[in-house]
Amino acid sequence: MKKAAITLYFLVFSFFFLILLAGLLSFILIQLKAINQKIAWQQAFEIAEAGLNYYQWCLNNGVSQNCQTEKEYQDAFGNAIGKFQISSEETMSCGSLTSRKIVSTGFTYKYPNLKRKISVFYGRESVAKYSYILDSNVWIGSDHEIKGPYHSNGGIRMDGENQSTVSSALSEWVCTDSFGCFPCPTSAGCKIKNNQCYCPGVFTTTNVSNPQLFVFPYSSFDFTGVTVDLAQIKNIAKSYGIYLQPSKNINSQGKGYHLIFQDNGTVEVRIITKLSPTYAYSLEEGWHYDYFIISQEYTFATYSLSPSCPLVFVEDNLWPEGKIKGKVTLASANLIDPNLDTDVILQNNIDYTLKDGSDGLTLISERNILISPNSPDQMELRGIFIAQKGRFGRNHYPENIKNKLEIVGSIISKGRVGTQWVSGSQVVSGYLKRETSIDPYLLYLPPAFTPNFSQDFKLIKWEEIEK
């Protein structure tokens, strides 16, 4: 009887033990599966990232057209554990690739339904990173507020307000009277050597600027590397954009073109036949007469800008203004006569139809970009302004004083920039207050043919896409 009872107890306990053991094993298996799924989930993400790295390599080595859209992924031991799949969407302008969006999907063979998707945006870093890039010495006045990096291959007297770095390629430079260095401002770190005033690469004589953001000597910019191939732009404009021949070929009295951009994506083209003189002074020409004020013109044509190639090339002097719609590239150069260089004259505001990144302007002049004596009292300019051989500025017009100049974008100038003239401590010409801010929308998505610092595409935006 006892043996039967013991056997019965043994069977009962064994039954419950087996139930507990089965439950424990089931729990362990579920946990192992969950762990394996978590590992596969992480591996799927790494595989998706590998797809992005692979495609970026293809993009920067010019073989993106031959890149595989689906590729097997191997672990560190050479075992194939999954695949990535790539889809891409490119942005083209005037036949050139400007940016590309990539979506990479990764998964493992063990858990093919556990997929991770990563979307990235690739673009090139343009000159819009800087508020100014100069190839000359410069003096920034105390009224000037600059929001964005400022660089010159020459020396910089930074008396304005800088909210970012101010860099010079020089460790020291000779600061002359035209930069306010007579007498030599020794309290600002300058020294007299050989009867000349030597100053640090970047220095200030005011309490307005932030010397902690001064950087010198800094790597020199190859200025030819941030200029544009005007011949290439001309050829493409003839084929896909708008090309305007020298105005004298159309009218013997032609002095250049006046372009008025409209917010509907069109541009009114006027031929200038008469210009009025203004007595002026510049460091390059001394006292002279500027012929910048339009006194006679007529409408020649109205063009619609091509959405696929909003490019205008003018083989003459140019007066642009108006509201820009889309990402427009506007260039002025005379490539017919090697003895003639064209200028761009800014006599009115240049604005965008939308300020959300949809619109942008890159304005390229073969020589100078100069603000006219009849410019607005409150002037606003938006865009990237490139003076390839000359300078961006406003000449000295006696007793011609304006209130405020606001620039949203970037100035790229071979020569010295100046929009204010001072005698002693008194402003005698130009703008009393100036403010320059970079346009972050143009850093990676500028108009076509905007100079880039590198041909390599960089990752701009990254996000994981949820199913």
ABEGO torsion letter per residue (X at the ends): XAAAAAAAAAAAAAAAAAAAAAAAAAAAAAAAAAAAAAAAAAAAAAAAAAAAAAAAAAAAAGAAAABBABBBBBBAAGBBAEBBBBBBBBBBBGGBBABBBBBBBBBBAABAABBBBBBBBBBBBBAAABABBBABBBBBBAABBBBEBBBBABBBBBABBBABBBBBABABBBBBAAAGAOBBBAAAGBBBBGGBBBBBABBBABAABBAAABBOBBBBBBAAAABBBAAAAAAAAAAABBBBBBAAAABAABAEBBBBBBAAGBBBBBBBABBBBBBBBBAAAEBBBBBABBABBBBABBBBBBAABBBBBBBBBBBBBEBBBEBBBBBBBBAABAABBBBBBBABBBBBABAAGABBBBBBBABBBBBBAABBABBBBBEBBBBAABBBEBBBBBGBBBABBBBBEBBBBABBBBABBBBEABBABEBABBBBBBBAAAAABBBBGBBBABABBBBABBBBBBX
